[in-house]
Amino acid sequence: MITRRAPYKTRRWTEAEVAALRSMVQAGKDARSIGKELHRSFMGVQAKAKKLNLAVRRMRA
């Protein structure tokens, strides 16, 4: 199986960012606010959370 990369340069997730993502998800923050704090798109946050089997909120109530 060949994994294709995006046609543009993407920034890899660091261990510190993954740890911060895990703690923010546990704290109940939504994907948009996590993305703003980590300087990532909310779609990128959702995709990474899905890969890590984390249930992240989509919107703030």
PDB file of N, CA, C and O in Angstrom:
ATOM      1  N   MET A   1       0.833  -1.177   0.000  1.00  0.00           N
ATOM      2  CA  MET A   1       0.000   0.000   0.000  1.00  0.00           C
ATOM      3  C   MET A   1       0.876   1.239   0.000  1.00  0.00           C
ATOM      4  O   MET A   1       1.811   1.354   0.792  1.00  0.00           O
ATOM      5  N   ILE A   2       0.571   2.144  -0.877  1.00  0.00           N
ATOM      6  CA  ILE A   2       1.322   3.389  -0.983  1.00  0.00           C
ATOM      7  C   ILE A   2       0.531   4.486  -0.291  1.00  0.00           C
ATOM      8  O   ILE A   2      -0.641   4.706  -0.597  1.00  0.00           O
ATOM      9  N   THR A   3       1.176   5.171   0.639  1.00  0.00           N
ATOM     10  CA  THR A   3       0.545   6.286   1.322  1.00  0.00           C
ATOM     11  C   THR A   3       0.945   7.566   0.614  1.00  0.00           C
ATOM     12  O   THR A   3       2.131   7.862   0.472  1.00  0.00           O
ATOM     13  N   ARG A   4      -0.027   8.307   0.182  1.00  0.00           N
ATOM     14  CA  ARG A   4       0.258   9.568  -0.509  1.00  0.00           C
ATOM     15  C   ARG A   4       0.283  10.710   0.471  1.00  0.00           C
ATOM     16  O   ARG A   4      -0.530  10.767   1.394  1.00  0.00           O
ATOM     17  N   ARG A   5       1.205  11.611   0.276  1.00  0.00           N
ATOM     18  CA  ARG A   5       1.304  12.817   1.095  1.00  0.00           C
ATOM     19  C   ARG A   5       0.530  13.932   0.412  1.00  0.00           C
ATOM     20  O   ARG A   5       0.239  13.866  -0.783  1.00  0.00           O
ATOM     21  N   ALA A   6       0.211  14.931   1.171  1.00  0.00           N
ATOM     22  CA  ALA A   6      -0.466  16.099   0.623  1.00  0.00           C
ATOM     23  C   ALA A   6       0.474  16.797  -0.371  1.00  0.00           C
ATOM     24  O   ALA A   6       1.691  16.743  -0.195  1.00  0.00           O
ATOM     25  N   PRO A   7      -0.057  17.441  -1.395  1.00  0.00           N
ATOM     26  CA  PRO A   7       0.791  18.109  -2.384  1.00  0.00           C
ATOM     27  C   PRO A   7       1.454  19.380  -1.842  1.00  0.00           C
ATOM     28  O   PRO A   7       2.219  20.035  -2.550  1.00  0.00           O
ATOM     29  N   TYR A   8       1.161  19.719  -0.603  1.00  0.00           N
ATOM     30  CA  TYR A   8       1.741  20.905   0.011  1.00  0.00           C
ATOM     31  C   TYR A   8       2.455  20.482   1.291  1.00  0.00           C
ATOM     32  O   TYR A   8       2.228  19.388   1.809  1.00  0.00           O
ATOM     33  N   LYS A   9       3.301  21.342   1.782  1.00  0.00           N
ATOM     34  CA  LYS A   9       4.072  21.045   2.980  1.00  0.00           C
ATOM     35  C   LYS A   9       3.165  21.064   4.205  1.00  0.00           C
ATOM     36  O   LYS A   9       2.441  22.034   4.431  1.00  0.00           O
ATOM     37  N   THR A  10       3.203  20.008   4.984  1.00  0.00           N
ATOM     38  CA  THR A  10       2.424  19.946   6.211  1.00  0.00           C
ATOM     39  C   THR A  10       3.368  19.890   7.399  1.00  0.00           C
ATOM     40  O   THR A  10       4.491  19.396   7.302  1.00  0.00           O
ATOM     41  N   ARG A  11       2.892  20.402   8.511  1.00  0.00           N
ATOM     42  CA  ARG A  11       3.695  20.426   9.723  1.00  0.00           C
ATOM     43  C   ARG A  11       3.368  19.193  10.547  1.00  0.00           C
ATOM     44  O   ARG A  11       2.199  18.931  10.830  1.00  0.00           O
ATOM     45  N   ARG A  12       4.360  18.450  10.929  1.00  0.00           N
ATOM     46  CA  ARG A  12       4.152  17.235  11.714  1.00  0.00           C
ATOM     47  C   ARG A  12       3.814  17.584  13.156  1.00  0.00           C
ATOM     48  O   ARG A  12       4.221  18.625  13.672  1.00  0.00           O
ATOM     49  N   TRP A  13       3.061  16.694  13.797  1.00  0.00           N
ATOM     50  CA  TRP A  13       2.695  16.871  15.198  1.00  0.00           C
ATOM     51  C   TRP A  13       3.873  16.471  16.076  1.00  0.00           C
ATOM     52  O   TRP A  13       4.446  15.396  15.901  1.00  0.00           O
ATOM     53  N   THR A  14       4.229  17.326  17.011  1.00  0.00           N
ATOM     54  CA  THR A  14       5.291  17.005  17.963  1.00  0.00           C
ATOM     55  C   THR A  14       4.682  16.251  19.148  1.00  0.00           C
ATOM     56  O   THR A  14       3.465  16.240  19.337  1.00  0.00           O
ATOM     57  N   GLU A  15       5.546  15.627  19.934  1.00  0.00           N
ATOM     58  CA  GLU A  15       5.069  14.912  21.123  1.00  0.00           C
ATOM     59  C   GLU A  15       4.398  15.874  22.110  1.00  0.00           C
ATOM     60  O   GLU A  15       3.412  15.521  22.756  1.00  0.00           O
ATOM     61  N   ALA A  16       4.939  17.083  22.219  1.00  0.00           N
ATOM     62  CA  ALA A  16       4.355  18.087  23.116  1.00  0.00           C
ATOM     63  C   ALA A  16       2.959  18.489  22.650  1.00  0.00           C
ATOM     64  O   ALA A  16       2.061  18.666  23.473  1.00  0.00           O
ATOM     65  N   GLU A  17       2.766  18.636  21.341  1.00  0.00           N
ATOM     66  CA  GLU A  17       1.449  18.988  20.806  1.00  0.00           C
ATOM     67  C   GLU A  17       0.447  17.858  21.027  1.00  0.00           C
ATOM     68  O   GLU A  17      -0.716  18.107  21.345  1.00  0.00           O
ATOM     69  N   VAL A  18       0.898  16.629  20.858  1.00  0.00           N
ATOM     70  CA  VAL A  18       0.009  15.481  21.084  1.00  0.00           C
ATOM     71  C   VAL A  18      -0.391  15.410  22.555  1.00  0.00           C
ATOM     72  O   VAL A  18      -1.552  15.149  22.871  1.00  0.00           O
ATOM     73  N   ALA A  19       0.566  15.640  23.454  1.00  0.00           N
ATOM     74  CA  ALA A  19       0.270  15.630  24.890  1.00  0.00           C
ATOM     75  C   ALA A  19      -0.718  16.749  25.238  1.00  0.00           C
ATOM     76  O   ALA A  19      -1.640  16.544  26.027  1.00  0.00           O
ATOM     77  N   ALA A  20      -0.520  17.934  24.646  1.00  0.00           N
ATOM     78  CA  ALA A  20      -1.433  19.055  24.884  1.00  0.00           C
ATOM     79  C   ALA A  20      -2.821  18.737  24.331  1.00  0.00           C
ATOM     80  O   ALA A  20      -3.828  19.061  24.960  1.00  0.00           O
ATOM     81  N   LEU A  21      -2.878  18.108  23.162  1.00  0.00           N
ATOM     82  CA  LEU A  21      -4.150  17.713  22.573  1.00  0.00           C
ATOM     83  C   LEU A  21      -4.893  16.755  23.495  1.00  0.00           C
ATOM     84  O   LEU A  21      -6.088  16.922  23.737  1.00  0.00           O
ATOM     85  N   ARG A  22      -4.193  15.761  24.004  1.00  0.00           N
ATOM     86  CA  ARG A  22      -4.820  14.787  24.912  1.00  0.00           C
ATOM     87  C   ARG A  22      -5.372  15.473  26.165  1.00  0.00           C
ATOM     88  O   ARG A  22      -6.490  15.183  26.592  1.00  0.00           O
ATOM     89  N   SER A  23      -4.592  16.376  26.747  1.00  0.00           N
ATOM     90  CA  SER A  23      -5.042  17.032  27.981  1.00  0.00           C
ATOM     91  C   SER A  23      -6.226  17.969  27.716  1.00  0.00           C
ATOM     92  O   SER A  23      -7.133  18.065  28.543  1.00  0.00           O
ATOM     93  N   MET A  24      -6.222  18.659  26.570  1.00  0.00           N
ATOM     94  CA  MET A  24      -7.332  19.555  26.252  1.00  0.00           C
ATOM     95  C   MET A  24      -8.611  18.786  25.951  1.00  0.00           C
ATOM     96  O   MET A  24      -9.705  19.239  26.290  1.00  0.00           O
ATOM     97  N   VAL A  25      -8.478  17.620  25.314  1.00  0.00           N
ATOM     98  CA  VAL A  25      -9.650  16.782  25.056  1.00  0.00           C
ATOM     99  C   VAL A  25     -10.225  16.289  26.379  1.00  0.00           C
ATOM    100  O   VAL A  25     -11.442  16.278  26.562  1.00  0.00           O
ATOM    101  N   GLN A  26      -9.353  15.881  27.303  1.00  0.00           N
ATOM    102  CA  GLN A  26      -9.810  15.433  28.618  1.00  0.00           C
ATOM    103  C   GLN A  26     -10.495  16.557  29.384  1.00  0.00           C
ATOM    104  O   GLN A  26     -11.421  16.316  30.159  1.00  0.00           O
ATOM    105  N   ALA A  27     -10.033  17.796  29.163  1.00  0.00           N
ATOM    106  CA  ALA A  27     -10.627  18.946  29.833  1.00  0.00           C
ATOM    107  C   ALA A  27     -11.972  19.334  29.215  1.00  0.00           C
ATOM    108  O   ALA A  27     -12.685  20.176  29.762  1.00  0.00           O
ATOM    109  N   GLY A  28     -12.321  18.722  28.076  1.00  0.00           N
ATOM    110  CA  GLY A  28     -13.622  18.977  27.461  1.00  0.00           C
ATOM    111  C   GLY A  28     -13.642  20.130  26.478  1.00  0.00           C
ATOM    112  O   GLY A  28     -14.716  20.633  26.150  1.00  0.00           O
ATOM    113  N   LYS A  29     -12.485  20.563  26.000  1.00  0.00           N
ATOM    114  CA  LYS A  29     -12.456  21.663  25.031  1.00  0.00           C
ATOM    115  C   LYS A  29     -12.875  21.168  23.659  1.00  0.00           C
ATOM    116  O   LYS A  29     -12.706  19.995  23.328  1.00  0.00           O
ATOM    117  N   ASP A  30     -13.428  22.086  22.861  1.00  0.00           N
ATOM    118  CA  ASP A  30     -13.857  21.726  21.516  1.00  0.00           C
ATOM    119  C   ASP A  30     -12.696  21.871  20.531  1.00  0.00           C
ATOM    120  O   ASP A  30     -11.661  22.454  20.852  1.00  0.00           O
ATOM    121  N   ALA A  31     -12.888  21.330  19.329  1.00  0.00           N
ATOM    122  CA  ALA A  31     -11.825  21.271  18.326  1.00  0.00           C
ATOM    123  C   ALA A  31     -11.344  22.657  17.889  1.00  0.00           C
ATOM    124  O   ALA A  31     -10.155  22.851  17.639  1.00  0.00           O
ATOM    125  N   ARG A  32     -12.263  23.617  17.798  1.00  0.00           N
ATOM    126  CA  ARG A  32     -11.858  24.962  17.364  1.00  0.00           C
ATOM    127  C   ARG A  32     -10.948  25.647  18.377  1.00  0.00           C
ATOM    128  O   ARG A  32      -9.941  26.247  18.002  1.00  0.00           O
ATOM    129  N   SER A  33     -11.293  25.562  19.647  1.00  0.00           N
ATOM    130  CA  SER A  33     -10.461  26.218  20.656  1.00  0.00           C
ATOM    131  C   SER A  33      -9.104  25.513  20.803  1.00  0.00           C
ATOM    132  O   SER A  33      -8.089  26.163  21.050  1.00  0.00           O
ATOM    133  N   ILE A  34      -9.093  24.196  20.652  1.00  0.00           N
ATOM    134  CA  ILE A  34      -7.820  23.466  20.680  1.00  0.00           C
ATOM    135  C   ILE A  34      -6.961  23.891  19.497  1.00  0.00           C
ATOM    136  O   ILE A  34      -5.760  24.118  19.641  1.00  0.00           O
ATOM    137  N   GLY A  35      -7.581  23.996  18.331  1.00  0.00           N
ATOM    138  CA  GLY A  35      -6.856  24.416  17.132  1.00  0.00           C
ATOM    139  C   GLY A  35      -6.252  25.795  17.272  1.00  0.00           C
ATOM    140  O   GLY A  35      -5.126  26.029  16.833  1.00  0.00           O
ATOM    141  N   LYS A  36      -6.990  26.716  17.882  1.00  0.00           N
ATOM    142  CA  LYS A  36      -6.468  28.070  18.082  1.00  0.00           C
ATOM    143  C   LYS A  36      -5.266  28.073  19.011  1.00  0.00           C
ATOM    144  O   LYS A  36      -4.293  28.787  18.769  1.00  0.00           O
ATOM    145  N   GLU A  37      -5.327  27.278  20.072  1.00  0.00           N
ATOM    146  CA  GLU A  37      -4.220  27.238  21.024  1.00  0.00           C
ATOM    147  C   GLU A  37      -2.978  26.562  20.443  1.00  0.00           C
ATOM    148  O   GLU A  37      -1.852  26.945  20.762  1.00  0.00           O
ATOM    149  N   LEU A  38      -3.186  25.558  19.593  1.00  0.00           N
ATOM    150  CA  LEU A  38      -2.050  24.823  19.021  1.00  0.00           C
ATOM    151  C   LEU A  38      -1.635  25.353  17.645  1.00  0.00           C
ATOM    152  O   LEU A  38      -0.705  24.832  17.031  1.00  0.00           O
ATOM    153  N   HIS A  39      -2.330  26.394  17.164  1.00  0.00           N
ATOM    154  CA  HIS A  39      -2.074  26.966  15.840  1.00  0.00           C
ATOM    155  C   HIS A  39      -2.233  25.903  14.751  1.00  0.00           C
ATOM    156  O   HIS A  39      -1.379  25.726  13.882  1.00  0.00           O
ATOM    157  N   ARG A  40      -3.375  25.200  14.843  1.00  0.00           N
ATOM    158  CA  ARG A  40      -3.733  24.162  13.882  1.00  0.00           C
ATOM    159  C   ARG A  40      -5.163  24.415  13.434  1.00  0.00           C
ATOM    160  O   ARG A  40      -5.921  25.098  14.123  1.00  0.00           O
ATOM    161  N   SER A  41      -5.535  23.867  12.285  1.00  0.00           N
ATOM    162  CA  SER A  41      -6.924  23.985  11.855  1.00  0.00           C
ATOM    163  C   SER A  41      -7.779  23.027  12.677  1.00  0.00           C
ATOM    164  O   SER A  41      -7.289  22.024  13.196  1.00  0.00           O
ATOM    165  N   PHE A  42      -9.068  23.353  12.788  1.00  0.00           N
ATOM    166  CA  PHE A  42      -9.922  22.467  13.572  1.00  0.00           C
ATOM    167  C   PHE A  42     -10.076  21.117  12.883  1.00  0.00           C
ATOM    168  O   PHE A  42     -10.273  20.104  13.553  1.00  0.00           O
ATOM    169  N   MET A  43      -9.992  21.087  11.561  1.00  0.00           N
ATOM    170  CA  MET A  43     -10.043  19.815  10.839  1.00  0.00           C
ATOM    171  C   MET A  43      -8.796  18.981  11.124  1.00  0.00           C
ATOM    172  O   MET A  43      -8.872  17.757  11.239  1.00  0.00           O
ATOM    173  N   GLY A  44      -7.648  19.651  11.237  1.00  0.00           N
ATOM    174  CA  GLY A  44      -6.416  18.944  11.586  1.00  0.00           C
ATOM    175  C   GLY A  44      -6.478  18.362  12.984  1.00  0.00           C
ATOM    176  O   GLY A  44      -5.991  17.260  13.237  1.00  0.00           O
ATOM    177  N   VAL A  45      -7.086  19.119  13.891  1.00  0.00           N
ATOM    178  CA  VAL A  45      -7.260  18.646  15.272  1.00  0.00           C
ATOM    179  C   VAL A  45      -8.185  17.434  15.286  1.00  0.00           C
ATOM    180  O   VAL A  45      -7.902  16.441  15.956  1.00  0.00           O
ATOM    181  N   GLN A  46      -9.287  17.513  14.548  1.00  0.00           N
ATOM    182  CA  GLN A  46     -10.222  16.392  14.497  1.00  0.00           C
ATOM    183  C   GLN A  46      -9.573  15.152  13.887  1.00  0.00           C
ATOM    184  O   GLN A  46      -9.788  14.040  14.368  1.00  0.00           O
ATOM    185  N   ALA A  47      -8.785  15.337  12.835  1.00  0.00           N
ATOM    186  CA  ALA A  47      -8.138  14.200  12.174  1.00  0.00           C
ATOM    187  C   ALA A  47      -7.132  13.531  13.104  1.00  0.00           C
ATOM    188  O   ALA A  47      -7.078  12.304  13.185  1.00  0.00           O
ATOM    189  N   LYS A  48      -6.340  14.330  13.801  1.00  0.00           N
ATOM    190  CA  LYS A  48      -5.343  13.765  14.713  1.00  0.00           C
ATOM    191  C   LYS A  48      -6.024  13.071  15.887  1.00  0.00           C
ATOM    192  O   LYS A  48      -5.588  12.004  16.317  1.00  0.00           O
ATOM    193  N   ALA A  49      -7.090  13.675  16.403  1.00  0.00           N
ATOM    194  CA  ALA A  49      -7.822  13.060  17.506  1.00  0.00           C
ATOM    195  C   ALA A  49      -8.415  11.720  17.079  1.00  0.00           C
ATOM    196  O   ALA A  49      -8.418  10.765  17.856  1.00  0.00           O
ATOM    197  N   LYS A  50      -8.909  11.648  15.861  1.00  0.00           N
ATOM    198  CA  LYS A  50      -9.466  10.396  15.364  1.00  0.00           C
ATOM    199  C   LYS A  50      -8.386   9.327  15.276  1.00  0.00           C
ATOM    200  O   LYS A  50      -8.629   8.174  15.633  1.00  0.00           O
ATOM    201  N   LYS A  51      -7.197   9.693  14.807  1.00  0.00           N
ATOM    202  CA  LYS A  51      -6.092   8.739  14.723  1.00  0.00           C
ATOM    203  C   LYS A  51      -5.667   8.235  16.097  1.00  0.00           C
ATOM    204  O   LYS A  51      -5.206   7.102  16.239  1.00  0.00           O
ATOM    205  N   LEU A  52      -5.826   9.090  17.107  1.00  0.00           N
ATOM    206  CA  LEU A  52      -5.455   8.727  18.478  1.00  0.00           C
ATOM    207  C   LEU A  52      -6.626   8.129  19.262  1.00  0.00           C
ATOM    208  O   LEU A  52      -6.504   7.856  20.456  1.00  0.00           O
ATOM    209  N   ASN A  53      -7.757   7.928  18.587  1.00  0.00           N
ATOM    210  CA  ASN A  53      -8.979   7.399  19.216  1.00  0.00           C
ATOM    211  C   ASN A  53      -9.457   8.263  20.388  1.00  0.00           C
ATOM    212  O   ASN A  53      -9.838   7.755  21.442  1.00  0.00           O
ATOM    213  N   LEU A  54      -9.425   9.578  20.173  1.00  0.00           N
ATOM    214  CA  LEU A  54      -9.911  10.526  21.167  1.00  0.00           C
ATOM    215  C   LEU A  54     -11.233  11.111  20.689  1.00  0.00           C
ATOM    216  O   LEU A  54     -11.385  11.424  19.508  1.00  0.00           O
ATOM    217  N   ALA A  55     -12.167  11.255  21.582  1.00  0.00           N
ATOM    218  CA  ALA A  55     -13.469  11.839  21.241  1.00  0.00           C
ATOM    219  C   ALA A  55     -13.418  13.329  21.566  1.00  0.00           C
ATOM    220  O   ALA A  55     -13.518  13.724  22.727  1.00  0.00           O
ATOM    221  N   VAL A  56     -13.260  14.144  20.535  1.00  0.00           N
ATOM    222  CA  VAL A  56     -13.175  15.592  20.724  1.00  0.00           C
ATOM    223  C   VAL A  56     -14.523  16.227  20.380  1.00  0.00           C
ATOM    224  O   VAL A  56     -15.202  15.808  19.442  1.00  0.00           O
ATOM    225  N   ARG A  57     -14.892  17.238  21.155  1.00  0.00           N
ATOM    226  CA  ARG A  57     -16.133  17.961  20.881  1.00  0.00           C
ATOM    227  C   ARG A  57     -15.970  18.774  19.606  1.00  0.00           C
ATOM    228  O   ARG A  57     -14.877  19.254  19.304  1.00  0.00           O
ATOM    229  N   ARG A  58     -17.051  18.926  18.866  1.00  0.00           N
ATOM    230  CA  ARG A  58     -16.980  19.674  17.622  1.00  0.00           C
ATOM    231  C   ARG A  58     -17.255  21.148  17.796  1.00  0.00           C
ATOM    232  O   ARG A  58     -16.602  21.982  17.169  1.00  0.00           O
ATOM    233  N   MET A  59     -18.220  21.480  18.645  1.00  0.00           N
ATOM    234  CA  MET A  59     -18.579  22.876  18.835  1.00  0.00           C
ATOM    235  C   MET A  59     -18.710  23.191  20.312  1.00  0.00           C
ATOM    236  O   MET A  59     -19.045  22.332  21.128  1.00  0.00           O
ATOM    237  N   ARG A  60     -18.441  24.426  20.628  1.00  0.00           N
ATOM    238  CA  ARG A  60     -18.633  24.884  22.008  1.00  0.00           C
ATOM    239  C   ARG A  60     -20.101  25.250  22.194  1.00  0.00           C
ATOM    240  O   ARG A  60     -20.697  25.906  21.341  1.00  0.00           O
ATOM    241  N   ALA A  61     -20.666  24.832  23.287  1.00  0.00           N
ATOM    242  CA  ALA A  61     -22.102  25.086  23.531  1.00  0.00           C
ATOM    243  C   ALA A  61     -22.335  26.463  24.099  1.00  0.00           C
ATOM    244  O   ALA A  61     -23.478  26.837  24.362  1.00  0.00           O
TER     245      ALA A  61
END
